[in-house]
Amino acid sequence: MDASARAAIYCRISKDPDGRRLGVERQQEDCEALCERRGWVVAGVYIDNDVSAASGKRRPEYQRMLTDIEAGKLDAVVVWALDRLHRRPVELEHFLDLADRRSTMLASVGGDVDLSTYSGRLHARIMGAVARAESDAKSDRNKRAALQAAQQGRWHGGRRCYGYTADGAEIVPEEAVEIRRLAKAIVSGESLHALAKDLRARGVPTSTGGEWRYQTLRDLLRRPRLAGLSGYRGQVVGRGNWPAILDEDTHRAIRALLDDPTRRKMTSNKVKWLLSHLAECGVCRRPLTTSGTANGRMIYRCETHIARSAEQLDAFVTELVIARLS
C-alpha cells in the first residue's frame, strides 16, 4: 500500500489577511515533492487558508478530508508540519482514532510519524501538546499587548469598526450618519430587530459587506469606541485617540437600555392591538388583555366577564376618536 498510496495533501495557514495564499502554496509544493519521491498518488489537495487550528472553529477542508478518509478514498495524509494539521489535543485524538480504524498513514515534510506504533502515537501527542502550548503562549502575549494598547488609547487592530476607517483613526461620514440615526432611534424606544430590518431593506452593508442582524447591531451600538472611549473586553479602560461619533451621555443611555436584563426581547415595540391593557371591563374594571381563539382571531377579555373581538373593537374606537378630533 505504501508504494502506491492515495495521498491527501493538507495545507493550512492561520493568517493571510491579503488573501495571496503564498504560505499554503509553499506548503503544497513541498508536500507534492514528498509524494513524488515516495511514488504516492495525490488523490486530493485540501487547503484551509487564513484559518486557525487553535480556535476550535470549523475548518471546512479539514472536515472534508476526514470525510474522504472515512469513506476509504485516502490511504495517507501529507502535511508540511504536524502543527499544520492540529493544534488542539482533542482534534488530534479524533484523528488518531480515525487513522487507526482506516489504517491511514501520516507523513510530513519535517519527518514521518508512524501511527501504527505506540511510540509514533506518543510522538504525535507530544507534538500536539507542544503546538497547543505555543498557541496558548501566543494568545497570552497578544491579549497583553491588546490591553496595553487599549489603556494607552491606541487602536489595537481587529476587524474594521463600522463608522471608522480600517486603521480606526478617522470617521467614515456616511456610516457615522447611520450610527447617529440608530442611536436616536434606540433611545426613543425602537427595537434592534426593526432597525436591522430597515438597514437590510435599504441595502446598507456592515463593515464586512454583510447584512445587519440583531446581534451585529447590538454589538456595534454597545461599543465604547463610538463615544471616543477605549475599551477592552467590553470594559472602558481609557480615552481613545480617535474622534467620537456619539457623545458619552448617549453612549451610556444606549448601554443602559441594551444591558437591562428586564428589557423585553421583541421584534418590534410598535403597538399591535390598540386597547390592550388600556380598555377596562365594564363589570369589574379590570384591564382587558388579548388572547387568541381556536380560529386564530384575537379577542379582548377580562379574567371573568367579557370577551370581545379585538379587530372590531379597535375599529369602533378608532372611528369614535377620529370623529371627535375632526
C-alpha positions in Angstrom: 0.0 0.0 0.0 2.9 2.4 0.8 4.3 2.2 -2.8 1.1 3.4 -4.5 -0.8 5.1 -1.7 -3.6 7.6 -2.4 -2.4 10.7 -0.6 -4.2 13.7 0.7 -2.2 16.9 0.9 -3.4 19.2 3.7 -2.2 22.8 3.9 -3.2 25.4 6.4 -2.0 28.8 7.5 -3.6 30.8 10.3 -3.5 34.3 8.9 -3.5 35.5 5.3 -5.1 39.0 5.5 -4.2 39.8 1.9 -5.5 36.5 0.5 -2.4 35.9 -1.5 -2.1 32.3 -0.5 1.7 32.3 -0.7 2.1 30.3 2.5 -0.2 27.4 1.6 1.2 27.3 -1.9 4.7 26.8 -0.5 3.4 24.0 1.7 1.6 22.4 -1.2 4.8 22.4 -3.4 6.9 20.7 -0.7 4.2 18.1 0.0 3.8 17.3 -3.7 7.6 16.8 -3.9 7.4 14.4 -0.9 4.6 12.4 -2.6 6.6 12.2 -5.8 9.7 10.9 -4.0 7.6 8.1 -2.5 5.6 7.3 -5.5 2.3 8.3 -3.9 -0.6 9.4 -6.0 -2.0 12.8 -4.9 -5.7 12.0 -4.6 -6.8 15.3 -3.2 -5.5 18.7 -2.0 -7.3 20.2 1.0 -6.4 23.8 1.8 -7.7 25.9 4.8 -6.2 29.3 4.1 -6.4 32.1 6.7 -8.0 29.6 9.2 -6.7 29.0 12.8 -6.5 25.4 14.2 -6.3 26.7 17.8 -9.6 28.5 17.9 -11.8 25.4 17.6 -13.8 26.9 14.7 -14.8 24.6 11.9 -12.1 24.0 9.2 -14.1 23.1 6.1 -11.4 21.5 4.1 -10.1 19.5 7.1 -13.6 18.2 7.7 -13.9 17.3 4.0 -10.6 15.3 4.2 -11.8 13.4 7.3 -15.0 12.5 5.4 -12.9 11.2 2.5 -10.7 9.1 4.9 -13.8 7.7 6.5 -15.2 6.8 3.0 -12.0 4.9 2.2 -10.8 7.3 -0.6 -7.4 8.0 1.0 -4.5 5.9 2.3 -2.3 8.7 3.6 -2.2 12.3 4.8 0.8 14.5 3.9 1.4 17.8 5.7 4.3 20.3 5.8 4.5 20.0 9.6 2.3 18.3 12.2 1.1 21.6 13.7 -0.5 22.4 10.3 -2.8 19.5 11.0 -3.7 20.0 14.6 -3.2 22.5 17.5 -5.8 21.1 19.8 -5.3 17.7 21.5 -9.0 16.8 21.3 -8.9 17.0 17.5 -5.6 15.0 17.4 -7.3 12.2 19.4 -10.2 12.1 17.0 -7.8 11.9 14.0 -5.7 9.2 15.7 -8.9 7.1 16.2 -9.9 7.6 12.6 -6.4 6.8 11.3 -6.3 3.6 13.3 -9.7 2.4 12.0 -8.9 3.2 8.4 -5.2 2.3 8.5 -4.2 5.8 7.4 -0.5 6.8 7.2 0.7 10.3 8.2 3.8 11.9 6.6 5.2 15.4 7.0 8.0 17.2 5.2 9.7 17.6 8.6 9.6 13.9 9.3 7.1 11.0 9.4 5.1 9.7 12.3 4.2 6.0 12.3 0.7 6.0 13.7 0.6 2.2 13.8 3.1 2.1 16.7 2.8 3.2 20.3 5.9 5.4 20.0 4.6 7.0 16.9 1.3 7.9 18.5 3.1 9.2 21.6 5.3 11.4 19.4 2.2 12.8 17.7 0.6 13.5 21.1 3.8 15.2 22.4 4.0 17.4 19.3 0.3 18.2 19.6 0.8 19.3 23.3 3.7 21.4 22.3 1.7 23.1 19.5 -1.1 23.8 21.9 1.3 25.3 24.4 2.8 27.5 21.7 -0.8 28.7 20.7 -1.6 29.5 24.4 1.6 31.4 24.9 1.0 33.4 21.7 -2.6 34.1 22.8 -1.4 35.4 26.2 1.1 37.7 24.5 -1.5 39.1 22.1 -4.0 39.7 24.9 -1.5 41.6 27.0 -0.4 43.7 24.0 -4.0 44.5 23.2 -4.8 45.5 26.8 -1.7 47.8 26.8 -2.8 49.4 23.5 -6.3 49.9 24.9 -5.1 51.5 28.1 -2.9 53.9 26.1 -5.9 54.8 23.9 -4.4 53.2 20.7 -6.3 51.2 18.2 -5.2 47.6 18.7 -6.3 46.1 15.5 -9.0 43.7 14.5 -11.9 43.9 12.2 -12.8 47.4 11.0 -15.4 49.0 13.2 -18.4 50.3 11.3 -18.2 54.1 11.3 -14.4 54.2 11.1 -11.6 53.7 8.6 -9.6 50.4 8.7 -6.9 52.0 10.9 -9.5 53.2 13.3 -8.2 56.8 13.1 -10.9 58.6 11.1 -14.6 58.7 10.8 -16.5 57.4 7.7 -19.1 60.2 7.3 -21.9 58.3 5.7 -21.6 55.5 8.3 -21.5 58.0 11.1 -24.8 59.4 9.9 -26.3 55.9 10.2 -24.9 55.3 13.7 -26.3 58.6 15.0 -29.7 57.8 13.4 -29.7 54.3 15.0 -28.6 55.7 18.4 -31.5 58.2 18.4 -34.0 55.5 17.4 -32.8 53.1 20.2 -33.1 55.9 22.8 -36.6 56.7 21.5 -37.7 53.1 22.0 -37.2 51.5 18.6 -36.3 47.8 18.6 -33.0 46.4 17.3 -34.9 43.9 15.2 -36.8 46.7 13.5 -33.7 48.8 12.9 -31.8 45.8 11.5 -34.7 45.0 9.1 -34.7 48.6 7.9 -30.9 48.6 7.2 -31.3 45.4 5.2 -34.3 46.8 3.3 -32.2 49.9 2.4 -29.2 47.8 1.4 -26.9 49.3 4.0 -24.0 46.8 4.4 -22.0 46.1 7.6 -18.2 46.9 7.7 -17.6 43.5 6.2 -20.2 43.8 3.5 -22.7 41.5 5.1 -26.3 42.1 6.2 -27.3 43.6 9.5 -28.7 41.2 12.2 -29.9 41.8 15.8 -26.7 40.7 17.4 -24.4 42.5 14.9 -26.3 45.8 15.5 -26.3 45.3 19.3 -22.6 44.7 19.4 -21.9 47.8 17.4 -24.1 50.2 19.4 -22.6 48.9 22.7 -19.0 49.7 21.6 -17.3 52.4 23.7 -15.3 53.3 20.6 -18.3 55.2 19.2 -18.0 57.6 22.1 -14.3 58.1 21.8 -13.6 55.7 24.6 -11.0 52.9 24.6 -12.4 49.5 25.5 -11.1 46.1 26.2 -13.3 43.0 26.5 -16.3 45.2 26.9 -14.9 47.4 29.7 -13.8 51.0 29.3 -10.1 51.4 30.2 -9.3 54.9 29.0 -9.9 57.5 26.3 -9.1 56.8 22.7 -7.0 58.9 20.4 -9.8 58.8 17.7 -12.8 61.1 17.2 -16.1 60.3 18.7 -19.3 59.7 16.7 -21.6 59.7 19.8 -21.4 61.8 22.9 -20.8 59.9 26.2 -24.3 60.6 27.6 -25.9 58.9 24.5 -23.5 56.0 24.8 -24.3 55.5 28.4 -28.0 55.7 27.7 -27.7 53.0 25.0 -25.6 50.7 27.2 -28.2 51.0 30.0 -31.0 50.2 27.6 -29.3 47.3 25.9 -27.8 45.8 29.1 -31.0 46.0 31.1 -31.9 42.3 31.9 -35.6 43.1 32.2 -35.6 44.6 28.7 -38.2 42.8 26.5 -36.8 40.8 23.6 -39.3 41.5 20.8 -39.1 42.1 17.1 -40.9 45.5 17.4 -42.2 47.7 20.1 -44.9 49.1 17.9 -48.5 48.8 19.2 -50.3 45.9 17.5 -53.6 46.0 19.4 -54.9 49.4 20.3 -56.7 48.8 23.6 -54.7 46.0 25.2 -54.2 46.9 28.9 -56.0 50.2 28.3 -59.6 49.3 27.9 -61.4 48.1 31.0 -64.1 45.5 31.7 -67.5 47.3 32.2 -68.2 45.0 35.1 -65.1 44.5 37.3 -63.0 47.4 35.8 -60.0 45.2 35.2 -57.9 46.0 32.2 -58.5 43.9 29.1 -55.8 41.7 27.6 -55.5 40.0 24.2 -55.6 36.2 23.6 -56.1 34.0 20.5 -59.1 31.8 19.8 -59.3 28.4 18.1 -60.0 30.0 14.7 -56.9 32.3 15.0 -58.8 35.5 15.8 -57.7 37.8 18.6 -60.1 38.9 21.4 -60.0 41.3 24.3 -61.1 39.6 27.6 -61.0 40.1 31.3 -60.5 37.2 33.7 -64.2 36.6 34.3 -66.8 38.6 32.5 -66.4 39.6 28.9 -64.7 38.7 25.5 -64.8 41.0 22.5 -63.4 40.9 19.0 -60.1 42.8 19.1 -60.3 43.8 15.5 -63.9 45.1 15.7 -63.4 46.9 19.0 -60.3 48.6 17.7 -62.1 49.7 14.6 -65.1 51.0 16.6 -62.9 53.1 19.0 -60.7 54.4 16.1 -63.8 55.7 14.3 -65.0 57.4 17.5 -61.6 59.1 18.1 -61.3 60.3 14.5 -64.8 61.7 14.6 -64.1 63.5 17.9 -60.8 65.0 16.7 -62.5 66.1 13.4 
